[in-house]
């Protein structure tokens, strides 16, 4: 897949997240996607498969937060093997809020994201925000 095709795929993927369309965003994941979620918090780990990621990260973040907004997109590096982008992610729960400049690296095959790596600019703040997820929510 060419770098321009990968960037187009990520533009469409990121547009879905920006409009809050989780279903459209999830359609970009390969069934066997591997997601490497950085950090030390309760949601930081490798997720294997679309269902694992959607059920154990996306659904938990959606249920835990009052708001979840993604804005911007800056392509940092692009090539035939992958694309790296930066976005701003804002989460809130009650009077608690956190914003992260998230770096995502994506490997795309045939228009599907097959592997991704995420790291947040202020990982400690993101970890602390999600650290209050109770065992039942994990």
N, C-alpha and C positions, 0 to 999 in steps of 0.2 A: 504494500500500500504506500502511496506517495505521501510525502510530508503534507502537501496541500490537501489531499483527501483526509488525512488524519486531523488536520486543523479544522476542516469543514465539519467532520464528525463531532469534534469537541465543541465547536461553536454551537451546533444544534443541541448537544447534550447539556452544555452550560446554560443555554437559553431555557431549556426545560426546567432546570433547577432554579433559575432566576424567577420564573413565573410560578414556582411552587408546584409544578406538575411532576410529582414523584413517579407516577406511572410512566410518563413519557421518558423521564430520566432513566428509569430502570430498564426500559426497552433497549438501551444502548449497551447493557451488560451481556456478555456471553454467559451461557449457562454455567460454564466452569471457570468463571472469573476468579482471580485471586486478588484480594484487596489487602494491602499492608497499611494498617492504620497506626501511625506513629504515636508516641507518647507513653505515659506510664499510668494513665487513668484506667477506670473500669472498662472502657470500650476499646482500649488500645490492644490490638492483637492482629493476627492474620485471619482473614475471613476467606473461606474456600467455598466457592459456588455462589451463584446469584441469590438463592434462597437464604443461605447463611448470612450474607451481607444485608439483605433486605430485612430479614427477621431480627437479627441480633445487633444491627447497628442502626440502619435507617428507621425502622419502626420504633426502636427504643428512644432514639433522639427525638423523633416526632412526638411520641407520647410524653416524654419528659419535659419538653420545652413548650413555652407559650407561643414563641415565635422563632422562626428559623428563616433567615434571609441570606441570599447569596447575591453579591453585586460585583460588577466588573469582571474583566478577564484580560489578562496580559500574557501573551505567548512569550515564554522565556527562551525556549530552545525547541526546535523542531527538526525532525529528520525521519528517514524511512523507518527507523526502529521505535520511534516514540516522540511524544510531545510533552513538554513541561509547561504548565500554566500557573498563574497566581490569581487568586480571587480573594475577596473579602467575605467572611462568613460571620454573621451576627446571630447569636442565640440569646434568648431571654427566658427567665422563669421567675414569676413574681417580680420582685424588685432587683433581682440579680441579672446581670448582663455580662456577656463576654463577646469580644470581637477578635477574630484571628485572621491574619493574612495567611491563607492556606496555599501551600505549594502542592500541586498534584502532578505526578508523572504518569503518563498513560502509554500503554502498549496496545495498539489497535490492529486487529486483523479482520479483514472483510467487513469493515464498518462497525465492528463490535469491540468494546473494551474488554480485553482478555486479562489484563493485569494493571493494577494501579498502586501507587505509593503516595501517601499523604503525610505531610508534616506541617504543623502550625507554628507561626512566628513566635507566639507566646504560649508554648505548649504547657507550661506550668499553670497558667491561668485557665486554659481550656480543661486540663486535667482536674483542677480544683472545682470548676463549674460543674462538671459531670460527676465528681466524686460523691455527690449526695444521692446518686441513683441508688436506691435501696436494693438489697439482694433480690427481691421479687421482681424488680424492674430490669435486672441484668439479664 
